[in-house]
């Protein structure tokens, strides 16, 4: 993506922000952290956009939410989201997209759907790890793992598989395997 024009990259960032915002709307309320499709969108963006543009997209997403536009789960917005129980997950989004993008760009995912799924799982693990770390400061490590990691493991695996399939489909439709 780095060789693409600035207007195209800006359009992709805008599309990515909208995609993550829409993914936040698919939500199952849980306390203290809801289940959303955001990690699916984050890892997908990282794989498709690459590490630089993927991370930039998620930084813009966070800035848009901080500015008061309701792009976070539960139609939330504002700086308060960066102090609450889900702040660590939000902070992890650019890092997860960058990690996934970097691994895909370096060919780590290869042509294998399984390897690409593992890359996506790594992105989800980054979100869960940083998110639970932040959450642990408020409720303790044991509760953070019990409430902020364990309930999300099956969903992370399913979202990672779905994201990997989507990347493979996108690569096939463009006539080039982006993950090779």
N, CA, C and O of each residue as an XYZ file, in Angstrom:
720
protein
N       0.812     -1.202      0.000
C       0.000      0.000      0.000
C       0.852      1.261      0.000
O       0.374      2.327     -0.389
N       2.088      1.157      0.424
C       2.924      2.348      0.515
C       3.212      2.958     -0.845
O       3.538      4.142     -0.932
N       3.098      2.169     -1.913
C       3.347      2.695     -3.249
C       2.096      3.326     -3.857
O       2.162      3.886     -4.951
N       0.989      3.249     -3.187
C      -0.265      3.824     -3.669
C      -0.284      5.335     -3.458
O       0.471      5.873     -2.648
N      -1.153      6.001     -4.195
C      -1.258      7.460     -4.108
C      -1.820      7.890     -2.758
O      -2.509      7.120     -2.088
N      -1.519      9.130     -2.364
C      -2.040      9.672     -1.113
C      -3.560      9.675     -1.080
O      -4.140      9.299     -0.061
N      -4.226     10.081     -2.148
C      -5.701     10.045     -2.087
C      -6.246      8.639     -1.841
O      -7.213      8.464     -1.101
N      -5.623      7.641     -2.464
C      -6.085      6.268     -2.244
C      -5.829      5.847     -0.803
O      -6.690      5.235     -0.171
N      -4.668      6.166     -0.293
C      -4.368      5.801      1.099
C      -5.323      6.503      2.077
O      -5.770      5.895      3.049
N      -5.633      7.772      1.821
C      -6.589      8.476      2.686
C      -7.970      7.843      2.613
O      -8.664      7.713      3.622
N      -8.357      7.453      1.408
C      -9.656      6.786      1.248
C      -9.668      5.455      1.992
O     -10.673      5.099      2.607
N      -8.563      4.718      1.942
C      -8.489      3.443      2.654
C      -8.540      3.651      4.169
O      -9.183      2.880      4.881
N      -7.875      4.673      4.653
C      -7.931      4.971      6.087
C      -9.376      5.291      6.481
O      -9.870      4.784      7.489
N     -10.042      6.115      5.703
C     -11.445      6.449      5.997
C     -12.313      5.186      5.971
O     -13.157      4.987      6.845
N     -12.100      4.351      4.976
C     -12.849      3.094      4.881
C     -12.567      2.207      6.086
O     -13.481      1.591      6.635
N     -11.306      2.142      6.496
C     -10.941      1.339      7.664
C     -11.576      1.854      8.939
O     -12.051      1.070      9.760
N     -11.587      3.164      9.112
C     -12.216      3.762     10.303
C     -13.700      3.413     10.330
O     -14.235      3.028     11.370
N     -14.349      3.546      9.206
C     -15.777      3.199      9.133
C     -15.969      1.703      9.407
O     -16.909      1.313     10.100
N     -15.088      0.878      8.868
C     -15.189     -0.566      9.089
C     -15.064     -0.942     10.551
O     -15.849     -1.751     11.047
N     -14.093     -0.372     11.252
C     -13.928     -0.677     12.677
C     -15.108     -0.116     13.471
O     -15.582     -0.754     14.410
N     -15.583      1.075     13.097
C     -16.745      1.650     13.780
C     -17.966      0.750     13.608
O     -18.706      0.514     14.564
N     -18.177      0.250     12.397
C     -19.302     -0.664     12.176
C     -19.113     -1.962     12.949
O     -20.071     -2.507     13.497
N     -17.888     -2.456     12.994
C     -17.604     -3.683     13.746
C     -17.873     -3.493     15.235
O     -18.235     -4.446     15.924
N     -17.700     -2.274     15.737
C     -17.974     -2.009     17.156
C     -19.469     -2.062     17.451
O     -19.873     -2.274     18.595
N     -20.283     -1.872     16.428
C     -21.741     -1.873     16.618
C     -22.291     -3.283     16.761
O     -23.376     -3.483     17.308
N     -21.531     -4.271     16.260
C     -21.914     -5.664     16.454
C     -21.370     -6.046     17.822
O     -20.197     -6.391     17.963
N     -22.226     -5.979     18.814
C     -21.764     -6.063     20.191
C     -22.692     -6.913     21.042
O     -23.917     -6.836     20.943
N     -22.066     -7.721     21.877
C     -22.797     -8.470     22.899
C     -22.366     -7.863     24.231
O     -21.216     -8.018     24.640
N     -23.279     -7.176     24.907
C     -22.898     -6.518     26.163
C     -22.465     -7.536     27.221
O     -23.184     -8.485     27.532
N     -21.290     -7.310     27.749
C     -20.767     -8.090     28.873
C     -20.070     -7.097     29.793
O     -19.687     -6.010     29.361
N     -19.908     -7.459     31.036
C     -19.235     -6.590     31.992
C     -17.920     -7.255     32.384
O     -17.915     -8.436     32.732
N     -16.835     -6.545     32.337
C     -16.653     -5.130     32.035
C     -16.336     -4.844     30.565
O     -16.215     -3.679     30.186
N     -16.198     -5.872     29.734
C     -15.784     -5.687     28.339
C     -16.790     -6.381     27.421
O     -17.047     -7.573     27.588
N     -17.369     -5.656     26.450
C     -18.320     -6.299     25.539
C     -17.600     -7.137     24.472
O     -16.421     -6.920     24.193
N     -18.305     -8.066     23.900
C     -17.807     -8.820     22.758
C     -18.209     -8.041     21.512
O     -19.385     -7.729     21.327
N     -17.235     -7.724     20.655
C     -17.523     -7.014     19.409
C     -16.773     -7.684     18.269
O     -16.034     -8.646     18.476
N     -16.969     -7.172     17.080
C     -16.210     -7.648     15.915
C     -14.992     -6.764     15.640
O     -14.386     -6.860     14.572
N     -14.636     -5.919     16.582
C     -13.528     -4.993     16.349
C     -12.204     -5.700     16.072
O     -11.472     -5.288     15.171
N     -11.879     -6.746     16.816
C     -10.598     -7.412     16.564
C     -10.575     -8.060     15.182
O      -9.521     -8.142     14.552
N     -11.717     -8.513     14.716
C     -11.811     -9.013     13.336
C     -11.413     -7.906     12.375
O     -10.593     -8.120     11.482
N     -11.990     -6.728     12.553
C     -11.701     -5.597     11.660
C     -10.253     -5.142     11.796
O      -9.612     -4.826     10.794
N      -9.738     -5.103     12.998
C      -8.367     -4.656     13.239
C      -7.366     -5.571     12.542
O      -6.459     -5.094     11.861
N      -7.526     -6.878     12.707
C      -6.574     -7.804     12.087
C      -6.728     -7.821     10.565
O      -5.744     -7.946      9.836
N      -7.940     -7.699     10.104
C      -8.191     -7.651      8.659
C      -7.521     -6.414      8.048
O      -6.879     -6.504      7.001
N      -7.671     -5.288      8.692
C      -7.048     -4.051      8.214
C      -5.530     -4.186      8.203
O      -4.877     -3.785      7.239
N      -4.975     -4.741      9.256
C      -3.525     -4.933      9.295
C      -3.032     -5.794      8.149
O      -2.036     -5.468      7.504
N      -3.731     -6.900      7.891
C      -3.315     -7.820      6.825
C      -3.482     -7.209      5.440
O      -2.626     -7.391      4.574
N      -4.571     -6.490      5.226
C      -4.841     -5.939      3.894
C      -4.096     -4.637      3.622
O      -3.689     -4.384      2.488
N      -3.913     -3.809      4.646
C      -3.322     -2.482      4.450
C      -1.825     -2.445      4.706
O      -1.148     -1.517      4.263
N      -1.294     -3.442      5.416
C       0.112     -3.414      5.792
C       0.289     -2.731      7.133
O      -0.641     -2.130      7.671
N       1.499     -2.832      7.665
C       1.704     -2.372      9.040
C       1.594     -0.862      9.179
O       1.004     -0.388     10.150
N       2.130     -0.101      8.263
C       2.101      1.363      8.414
C       0.692      1.919      8.264
O       0.195      2.634      9.134
N       0.060      1.579      7.151
C      -1.278      2.105      6.888
C      -2.294      1.506      7.862
O      -3.233      2.184      8.277
N      -2.108      0.247      8.223
C      -3.010     -0.378      9.193
C      -2.953      0.312     10.544
O      -3.985      0.629     11.136
N      -1.724      0.547     11.033
C      -1.579      1.239     12.314
C      -2.114      2.667     12.223
O      -2.786      3.141     13.140
N      -1.820      3.348     11.124
C      -2.311      4.721     10.942
C      -3.836      4.751     10.967
O      -4.435      5.642     11.568
N      -4.448      3.790     10.323
C      -5.908      3.712     10.280
C      -6.490      3.593     11.692
O      -7.476      4.252     12.021
N      -5.869      2.748     12.521
C      -6.394      2.559     13.875
C      -6.091      3.751     14.774
O      -6.860      4.037     15.692
N      -4.998      4.444     14.532
C      -4.719      5.677     15.280
C      -5.762      6.734     14.935
O      -6.251      7.443     15.815
N      -6.100      6.836     13.658
C      -7.147      7.781     13.251
C      -8.484      7.383     13.883
O      -9.227      8.246     14.348
N      -8.790      6.100     13.902
C     -10.016      5.617     14.541
C     -10.078      6.071     16.002
O     -11.106      6.573     16.457
N      -8.982      5.895     16.727
C      -8.949      6.308     18.131
C      -9.098      7.822     18.258
O      -9.780      8.305     19.162
N      -8.472      8.564     17.364
C      -8.579     10.028     17.395
C     -10.007     10.491     17.113
O     -10.500     11.428     17.740
N     -10.656      9.834     16.177
C     -12.049     10.166     15.847
C     -12.936      9.924     17.071
O     -13.783     10.753     17.404
N     -12.739      8.792     17.731
C     -13.510      8.508     18.941
C     -13.200      9.477     20.063
O     -14.104      9.915     20.775
N     -11.925      9.817     20.229
C     -11.532     10.772     21.272
C     -12.134     12.143     21.012
O     -12.441     12.882     21.948
N     -12.303     12.481     19.738
C     -12.873     13.781     19.372
C     -14.372     13.861     19.609
O     -14.967     14.929     19.466
N     -14.985     12.750     19.968
C     -16.399     12.788     20.312
C     -17.341     12.141     19.316
O     -18.556     12.166     19.513
N     -16.813     11.568     18.261
C     -17.670     10.880     17.299
C     -17.886      9.454     17.809
O     -16.914      8.756     18.097
N     -19.142      9.008     17.925
C     -19.440      7.730     18.581
C     -19.077      6.501     17.735
O     -19.949      5.865     17.143
N     -17.786      6.181     17.689
C     -17.310      5.043     16.901
C     -16.991      3.824     17.763
O     -16.724      2.745     17.233
N     -17.015      3.985     19.080
C     -16.688      2.872     19.968
C     -17.938      2.046     20.271
O     -19.053      2.464     19.957
N     -17.752      0.886     20.874
C     -18.894      0.015     21.167
C     -19.887      0.745     22.065
O     -19.505      1.563     22.902
N     -21.146      0.440     21.880
C     -22.199      1.089     22.643
C     -22.407      2.543     22.254
O     -22.917      3.331     23.050
N     -22.018      2.903     21.045
C     -22.113      4.283     20.557
C     -21.393      5.271     21.473
O     -21.793      6.430     21.583
N     -20.338      4.810     22.122
C     -19.580      5.666     23.032
C     -18.533      6.467     22.266
O     -18.131      6.117     21.157
N     -18.115      7.544     22.896
C     -17.070      8.403     22.333
C     -16.480      9.234     23.456
O     -16.996      9.247     24.574
N     -15.408      9.917     23.152
C     -14.804     10.841     24.097
C     -13.620     10.260     24.836
O     -13.333      9.065     24.764
N     -12.951     11.129     25.536
C     -11.724     10.765     26.239
C     -11.951      9.805     27.404
O     -11.026      9.103     27.813
N     -13.161      9.767     27.940
C     -13.449      8.868     29.062
C     -13.216      7.407     28.688
O     -12.871      6.599     29.551
N     -13.399      7.056     27.415
C     -13.176      5.673     26.975
C     -11.712      5.265     27.131
O     -11.401      4.074     27.176
N     -10.811      6.247     27.213
C      -9.392      5.957     27.343
C      -8.951      5.855     28.802
O      -7.761      5.768     29.107
N      -9.938      5.867     29.691
C      -9.671      5.701     31.117
C     -10.441      4.526     31.696
O     -10.143      4.076     32.802
N     -11.423      4.027     30.968
C     -12.281      2.972     31.475
C     -11.706      1.588     31.279
O     -10.552      1.440     30.879
N     -12.504      0.576     31.558
C     -12.028     -0.804     31.522
C     -11.618     -1.293     30.129
O     -10.834     -2.235     30.017
N     -12.130     -0.676     29.081
C     -11.792     -1.135     27.727
C     -10.649     -0.351     27.095
O     -10.301     -0.606     25.942
N     -10.064      0.582     27.808
C      -9.013      1.434     27.243
C      -7.827      0.624     26.731
O      -7.299      0.923     25.660
N      -7.404     -0.379     27.464
C      -6.262     -1.187     27.035
C      -6.507     -1.884     25.707
O      -5.599     -2.002     24.884
N      -7.722     -2.341     25.501
C      -8.069     -2.986     24.229
C      -7.976     -1.963     23.102
O      -7.454     -2.254     22.026
N      -8.490     -0.759     23.360
C      -8.420      0.300     22.346
C      -6.978      0.658     22.027
O      -6.608      0.770     20.858
N      -6.154      0.838     23.066
C      -4.742      1.178     22.852
C      -4.019      0.098     22.057
O      -3.063      0.386     21.337
N      -4.471     -1.137     22.186
C      -3.820     -2.261     21.508
C      -4.140     -2.320     20.011
O      -3.389     -2.931     19.250
N      -5.227     -1.703     19.579
C      -5.640     -1.824     18.178
C      -4.545     -1.446     17.180
O      -4.270     -2.236     16.277
N      -3.907     -0.279     17.298
C      -2.862      0.044     16.313
C      -1.686     -0.937     16.363
O      -1.103     -1.269     15.330
N      -1.346     -1.394     17.561
C      -0.241     -2.340     17.701
C      -0.576     -3.683     17.059
O       0.264     -4.297     16.402
N      -1.806     -4.127     17.257
C      -2.235     -5.401     16.664
C      -2.253     -5.306     15.143
O      -1.779     -6.216     14.463
N      -2.790     -4.222     14.604
C      -2.818     -4.043     13.146
C      -1.401     -3.984     12.591
O      -1.116     -4.569     11.546
N      -0.514     -3.280     13.286
C       0.871     -3.180     12.830
C       1.564     -4.539     12.864
O       2.290     -4.886     11.932
N       1.351     -5.300     13.916
C       1.984     -6.616     14.025
C       1.499     -7.554     12.920
O       2.300     -8.222     12.266
N       0.190     -7.598     12.719
C      -0.364     -8.453     11.666
C       0.156     -8.003     10.304
O       0.596     -8.822      9.497
N       0.104     -6.707     10.056
C       0.576     -6.180      8.778
C       2.041     -6.482      8.530
O       2.422     -6.860      7.422
N       2.864     -6.318      9.554
C       4.303     -6.582      9.408
C       4.559     -8.056      9.101
O       5.386     -8.375      8.247
N       3.869     -8.939      9.778
C       4.071    -10.369      9.529
C       3.607    -10.767      8.130
O       4.269    -11.556      7.455
N       2.480    -10.227      7.699
C       1.989    -10.531      6.351
C       2.943     -9.963      5.304
O       3.266    -10.640      4.328
N       3.396     -8.721      5.503
C       4.321     -8.107      4.550
C       5.627     -8.880      4.428
O       6.223     -8.928      3.352
N       6.065     -9.474      5.503
C       7.316    -10.227      5.495
C       7.135    -11.662      5.015
O       8.078    -12.452      5.003
N       5.909    -11.982      4.622
C       5.650    -13.304      4.074
C       5.490    -14.393      5.109
O       5.442    -15.573      4.763
N       5.404    -14.015      6.383
C       5.317    -15.019      7.429
C       4.073    -15.887      7.276
O       4.090    -17.074      7.602
N       3.011    -15.297      6.785
C       1.766    -16.055      6.653
C       1.831    -17.038      5.498
O       1.063    -18.000      5.459
N       2.738    -16.809      4.557
C       2.856    -17.716      3.418
C       1.546    -17.850      2.682
O       0.668    -16.995      2.794
N       1.419    -18.895      1.949
C       0.195    -19.137      1.189
C      -0.799    -19.986      1.987
O      -1.865    -20.333      1.478
N      -0.465    -20.309      3.196
C      -1.270    -21.204      4.010
C      -2.350    -20.459      4.780
O      -2.069    -19.472      5.461
N      -3.566    -20.928      4.670
C      -4.669    -20.360      5.443
C      -4.409    -20.539      6.935
O      -4.705    -19.645      7.727
N      -3.863    -21.673      7.317
C      -3.582    -21.935      8.725
C      -2.559    -20.939      9.272
O      -2.746    -20.399     10.363
N      -1.491    -20.693      8.532
C      -0.477    -19.739      8.984
C      -1.054    -18.328      9.065
O      -0.745    -17.582      9.994
N      -1.883    -17.966      8.101
C      -2.517    -16.653      8.143
C      -3.450    -16.553      9.351
O      -3.524    -15.505      9.993
N      -4.148    -17.616      9.654
C      -5.024    -17.641     10.825
C      -4.205    -17.459     12.104
O      -4.642    -16.766     13.023
N      -3.033    -18.067     12.171
C      -2.157    -17.904     13.331
C      -1.713    -16.445     13.471
O      -1.643    -15.918     14.581
N      -1.415    -15.799     12.345
C      -1.052    -14.381     12.374
C      -2.212    -13.558     12.926
O      -2.005    -12.665     13.747
N      -3.423    -13.854     12.481
C      -4.595    -13.142     12.969
C      -4.797    -13.400     14.468
O      -5.160    -12.491     15.214
N      -4.564    -14.621     14.896
C      -4.668    -14.947     16.320
C      -3.648    -14.155     17.137
O      -3.937    -13.730     18.255
N      -2.473    -13.964     16.582
C      -1.471    -13.157     17.270
C      -1.978    -11.727     17.466
O      -1.797    -11.142     18.534
N      -2.607    -11.173     16.441
C      -3.200     -9.839     16.573
C      -4.247     -9.798     17.677
O      -4.284     -8.859     18.472
N      -5.089    -10.811     17.722
C      -6.100    -10.889     18.790
C      -5.444    -11.043     20.154
O      -5.902    -10.458     21.135
N      -4.369    -11.832     20.219
C      -3.657    -12.033     21.484
C      -3.056    -10.716     21.984
O      -3.034    -10.456     23.187
N      -2.574     -9.898     21.064
C      -2.048     -8.583     21.450
C      -3.160     -7.756     22.083
O      -2.958     -7.136     23.127
N      -4.327     -7.746     21.458
C      -5.466     -6.994     22.012
C      -5.866     -7.529     23.376
O      -6.073     -6.757     24.312
N      -5.976     -8.845     23.493
C      -6.388     -9.439     24.763
C      -5.341     -9.215     25.851
O      -5.687     -8.923     26.996
N      -4.070     -9.350     25.499
C      -3.008     -9.189     26.490
C      -2.910     -7.766     27.019
O      -2.866     -7.550     28.231
N      -2.876     -6.804     26.117
C      -2.788     -5.402     26.550
C      -4.080     -4.982     27.236
O      -4.060     -4.269     28.240
N      -5.208     -5.435     26.680
C      -6.493     -5.104     27.292
C      -6.611     -5.648     28.703
O      -7.046     -4.942     29.612
N      -6.221     -6.907     28.889
C      -6.297     -7.510     30.227
C      -5.289     -6.868     31.173
O      -5.558     -6.724     32.366
N      -4.131     -6.484     30.644
C      -3.147     -5.796     31.483
C      -3.697     -4.502     32.047
O      -3.531     -4.201     33.229
N      -4.356     -3.739     31.183
C      -4.983     -2.486     31.632
C      -6.100     -2.786     32.633
O      -6.187     -2.156     33.687
N      -6.937     -3.740     32.295
C      -8.059     -4.107     33.147
C      -7.580     -4.579     34.520
O      -8.235     -4.326     35.532
N      -6.436     -5.265     34.551
C      -5.897     -5.791     35.807
C      -5.571     -4.687     36.799
O      -5.607     -4.910     38.009
N      -5.254     -3.497     36.300
C      -4.951     -2.392     37.221
C      -6.187     -1.975     38.007
O      -6.081     -1.391     39.085
N      -7.350     -2.278     37.463
C      -8.598     -1.898     38.132
C      -9.207     -3.039     38.945
O      -9.750     -2.809     40.025
N      -9.118     -4.271     38.430
C      -9.827     -5.376     39.099
C      -8.921     -6.530     39.516
O      -9.405     -7.522     40.062
N      -7.632     -6.423     39.272
C      -6.707     -7.495     39.637
C      -6.470     -8.455     38.488
O      -7.299     -8.576     37.586
N      -5.346     -9.129     38.525
C      -4.932    -10.006     37.427
C      -5.891    -11.175     37.242
O      -6.316    -11.450     36.120
N      -6.231    -11.853     38.303
C      -7.101    -13.031     38.196
C      -8.449    -12.699     37.567
O      -8.907    -13.388     36.656
N      -9.081    -11.634     38.063
C     -10.373    -11.227     37.514
C     -10.232    -10.714     36.081
O     -11.115    -10.932     35.252
N      -9.121    -10.031     35.790
C      -8.913     -9.512     34.431
C      -8.807    -10.662     33.431
O      -9.351    -10.583     32.329
N      -8.119    -11.711     33.811
C      -8.011    -12.877     32.926
C      -9.365    -13.570     32.815
O      -9.784    -13.958     31.725
N     -10.040    -13.722     33.938
C     -11.342    -14.408     33.948
C     -12.417    -13.647     33.186
O     -13.263    -14.258     32.534
N     -12.392    -12.312     33.263
C     -13.443    -11.509     32.630
C     -13.004    -10.830     31.339
O     -13.848    -10.435     30.534
N     -11.698    -10.689     31.129
C     -11.212     -9.940     29.980
C     -10.439    -10.748     28.958
O     -10.020    -10.215     27.930
N     -10.244    -12.050     29.234
C      -9.536    -12.904     28.272
C     -10.329    -14.178     27.995
O     -10.709    -14.438     26.853
N     -10.577    -14.965     29.027
C     -11.189    -16.286     28.849
C     -12.492    -16.252     28.049
O     -12.663    -17.078     27.153
N     -13.423    -15.326     28.336
C     -14.677    -15.336     27.571
C     -14.497    -15.004     26.084
O     -15.417    -15.191     25.288
N     -13.324    -14.518     25.719
C     -13.096    -14.056     24.344
C     -12.265    -15.018     23.510
O     -12.043    -14.757     22.327
N     -11.803    -16.115     24.082
C     -10.882    -17.007     23.370
C     -11.531    -17.705     22.173
O     -10.945    -17.746     21.091
N     -12.711    -18.243     22.353
C     -13.388    -18.916     21.235
C     -13.716    -17.910     20.138
O     -13.505    -18.179     18.955
N     -14.226    -16.765     20.533
C     -14.538    -15.716     19.560
C     -13.296    -15.248     18.820
O     -13.346    -14.992     17.617
N     -12.182    -15.133     19.533
C     -10.925    -14.725     18.884
C     -10.513    -15.736     17.826
O     -10.061    -15.360     16.745
N     -10.667    -17.007     18.132
C     -10.320    -18.044     17.156
C     -11.234    -17.971     15.934
O     -10.763    -18.072     14.801
N     -12.526    -17.798     16.155
C     -13.469    -17.724     15.035
C     -13.254    -16.466     14.202
O     -13.273    -16.523     12.973
N     -13.050    -15.329     14.867
C     -12.808    -14.076     14.138
C     -11.494    -14.144     13.368
O     -11.395    -13.600     12.268
N     -10.492    -14.797     13.926
C      -9.200    -14.935     13.243
C      -9.342    -15.787     11.991
O      -8.781    -15.460     10.945
N     -10.081    -16.867     12.096
C     -10.314    -17.714     10.927
C     -11.092    -16.948      9.865
O     -10.750    -17.005      8.683
N     -12.124    -16.240     10.272
C     -12.923    -15.460      9.326
C     -12.075    -14.382      8.651
O     -12.178    -14.179      7.442
N     -11.242    -13.693      9.423
C     -10.376    -12.659      8.844
C      -9.387    -13.272      7.861
O      -9.137    -12.702      6.799
N      -8.827    -14.418      8.200
C      -7.884    -15.091      7.303
C      -8.567    -15.486      5.996
O      -7.997    -15.318      4.918
N      -9.773    -16.005      6.092
C     -10.531    -16.373      4.888
C     -10.818    -15.130      4.049
O     -10.692    -15.162      2.825
N     -11.199    -14.050      4.697
C     -11.472    -12.796      3.963
C     -10.231    -12.291      3.236
O     -10.331    -11.833      2.098
N      -9.075    -12.364      3.864
C      -7.832    -11.936      3.218
C      -7.538    -12.821      2.016
O      -7.164    -12.324      0.953
N      -7.703    -14.115      2.176
C      -7.477    -15.037      1.058
C      -8.448    -14.748     -0.086
O      -8.053    -14.775     -1.251
N      -9.699    -14.476      0.233
C     -10.686    -14.164     -0.802
C     -10.340    -12.855     -1.501
O     -10.458    -12.749     -2.722
N      -9.913    -11.858     -0.729
C      -9.527    -10.574     -1.319
C      -8.332    -10.751     -2.250
O      -8.301    -10.190     -3.346
N      -7.354    -11.530     -1.811
C      -6.173    -11.778     -2.621
C      -6.549    -12.501     -3.910
O      -6.034    -12.178     -4.980
N      -7.439    -13.471     -3.809
C      -7.854    -14.221     -4.993
C      -8.630    -13.325     -5.951
O      -8.462    -13.426     -7.166
N      -9.473    -12.455     -5.419
C     -10.277    -11.593     -6.291
C      -9.417    -10.523     -6.978
O      -9.764    -10.029     -8.051
N      -8.293    -10.174     -6.345
C      -7.385     -9.192     -6.957
C      -6.359     -9.868     -7.868
O      -5.560     -9.200     -8.524
N      -6.394    -11.178     -7.898
C      -5.482    -11.909     -8.772
C      -4.079    -12.026     -8.240
O      -3.170    -12.413     -8.975
N      -3.878    -11.700     -6.977
C      -2.552    -11.827     -6.379
C      -2.715    -12.272     -4.947
O      -3.581    -11.775     -4.227
N      -1.887    -13.205     -4.535
C      -1.953    -13.671     -3.161
C      -1.125    -12.738     -2.291
O       0.099    -12.859     -2.248
N      -1.777    -11.808     -1.596
C      -1.136    -10.814     -0.743
C      -0.358    -11.461      0.378
O       0.573    -10.858      0.913
N      -0.721    -12.677      0.743
C      -0.093    -13.340      1.878
C       1.094    -14.189      1.469
O       1.717    -14.816      2.326
N       1.427    -14.230      0.190
C       2.552    -15.066     -0.234
C       3.867    -14.345     -0.086
O       4.918    -14.906     -0.398
